[in-house]
Amino acid sequence: MRYFIEFSYNGKNYFGYQIQPKDISVQEELERALSTILQEKIKTTGAGRTDTGVHAKKMFAHFETNQVLSDQFTHKLNSFLPADISIKRIFEVKDDFHARFDATFRTYEYYISLEKNPFTQDSAWQHWRKPLDINKMNEACKILFEYEDFTSFAKLHTDNKTNLCKMYKAEWEQKGTELKFTVSANRFLRNMVRAIVGTMVEVGSGKIQPEDIRQVIENKNRNSAGTSAPAHALFLVDVGYEF
């Protein structure tokens, strides 16, 4: 039987979601706990990968076992996991339903603090030394919808077969002294969201103009875009499926 897991995690102590040869990952912790409880080797497939230090408020993965899981299994799994990983629910799906390939969209949020805030050091980019023009940043966001090839925002030398992504939402909003960037697409390239945020901050700080985003994208060159924003302020917040 194939099961889906909905879970969340604080990525501060992990080198991303996906298993690494030498470094601790969320996937490793999840598979270790599942294998211990079920007393068999369990492999999971995630909805995607998150970079070192990135968090997830809603993440999915699937795994297979011949065992029938009880209603108490979610609680038991949580007991075997560290405090920074939380299982929300586990449910059975069709044998061919895939956590990665059947996802219809992913949504991320990125947080920027416009004041020095000791309480958001681990969850927001502290960008209080220079003001940011949110209106210009949103102007630049609208240009993203004109394109599907986001090579300029992709990490170099990856195994991507295509750099095409369909953008569904890209918007900045301000609440008090905090900016939140929400971006949703059918798929994201490695480092893509952080590269977009870094470039948008260049727009907001006046280093480049909103219309310059077109040239950045059309260059199809990572060096044309801005520096990647810090990972600790990025959250995967939703993954869509048609169950």
Secondary structure as the mmCIF struct_conf table of DSSP 4:
data_model
#
loop_
_struct_conf.conf_type_id
_struct_conf.id
_struct_conf.beg_label_comp_id
_struct_conf.beg_label_asym_id
_struct_conf.beg_label_seq_id
_struct_conf.end_label_comp_id
_struct_conf.end_label_asym_id
_struct_conf.end_label_seq_id
STRN STRN1 ARG A 2 TYR A 9
HELX_RH_3T_P HELX_RH_3T_P1 GLY A 11 ASN A 13
BEND BEND1 TYR A 14 PHE A 15
BEND BEND2 TYR A 17 GLN A 18
BEND BEND3 PRO A 21 ASP A 23
HELX_RH_AL_P HELX_RH_AL_P1 VAL A 26 LEU A 38
TURN_TY1_P TURN_TY1_P1 GLN A 39 GLN A 39
BEND BEND4 GLU A 40 GLU A 40
STRN STRN2 THR A 45 GLY A 46
BEND BEND5 ALA A 47 ALA A 47
TURN_TY1_P TURN_TY1_P2 THR A 52 GLY A 53
STRN STRN3 HIS A 55 GLU A 64
BEND BEND6 ASN A 66 GLN A 67
HELX_LH_PP_P HELX_LH_PP_P1 VAL A 68 SER A 70
TURN_TY1_P TURN_TY1_P3 ASP A 71 GLN A 72
HELX_RH_AL_P HELX_RH_AL_P2 PHE A 73 PHE A 80
BEND BEND7 LEU A 81 LEU A 81
TURN_TY1_P TURN_TY1_P4 ALA A 83 ASP A 84
STRN STRN4 ILE A 85 VAL A 93
TURN_TY1_P TURN_TY1_P5 ASP A 95 ASP A 96
TURN_TY1_P TURN_TY1_P6 ALA A 99 ASP A 102
STRN STRN5 PHE A 105 SER A 113
BEND BEND8 LEU A 114 GLU A 115
TURN_TY1_P TURN_TY1_P7 PRO A 118 PHE A 119
BEND BEND9 THR A 120 THR A 120
TURN_TY1_P TURN_TY1_P8 GLN A 121 SER A 123
BEND BEND10 ALA A 124 ALA A 124
STRN STRN6 TRP A 125 GLN A 126
BEND BEND11 ARG A 129 LYS A 130
HELX_RH_AL_P HELX_RH_AL_P3 ILE A 134 LEU A 144
TURN_TY1_P TURN_TY1_P9 PHE A 145 GLU A 146
BEND BEND12 GLU A 148 GLU A 148
STRN STRN7 ASP A 149 ASP A 149
HELX_RH_3T_P HELX_RH_3T_P2 THR A 151 PHE A 153
BEND BEND13 ALA A 154 ALA A 154
HELX_LH_PP_P HELX_LH_PP_P2 LYS A 155 LYS A 155
BEND BEND14 LEU A 156 HIS A 157
BEND BEND15 LYS A 161 LYS A 161
STRN STRN8 LEU A 164 LEU A 164
STRN STRN9 MET A 167 LYS A 175
TURN_TY1_P TURN_TY1_P10 GLY A 176 THR A 177
STRN STRN10 GLU A 178 ALA A 185
BEND BEND16 ASN A 186 ASN A 186
TURN_TY1_P TURN_TY1_P11 ARG A 190 ASN A 191
HELX_RH_AL_P HELX_RH_AL_P4 MET A 192 GLY A 204
TURN_TY1_P TURN_TY1_P12 SER A 205 GLY A 206
BEND BEND17 LYS A 207 ILE A 208
TURN_TY1_P TURN_TY1_P13 PRO A 210 GLU A 211
HELX_RH_AL_P HELX_RH_AL_P5 ASP A 212 ASN A 219
TURN_TY1_P TURN_TY1_P14 LYS A 220 LYS A 220
HELX_RH_3T_P HELX_RH_3T_P3 ARG A 222 SER A 224
BEND BEND18 ALA A 225 ALA A 225
HELX_LH_PP_P HELX_LH_PP_P3 GLY A 226 PRO A 230
HELX_RH_3T_P HELX_RH_3T_P4 ALA A 231 ALA A 233
STRN STRN11 LEU A 234 GLY A 240
#
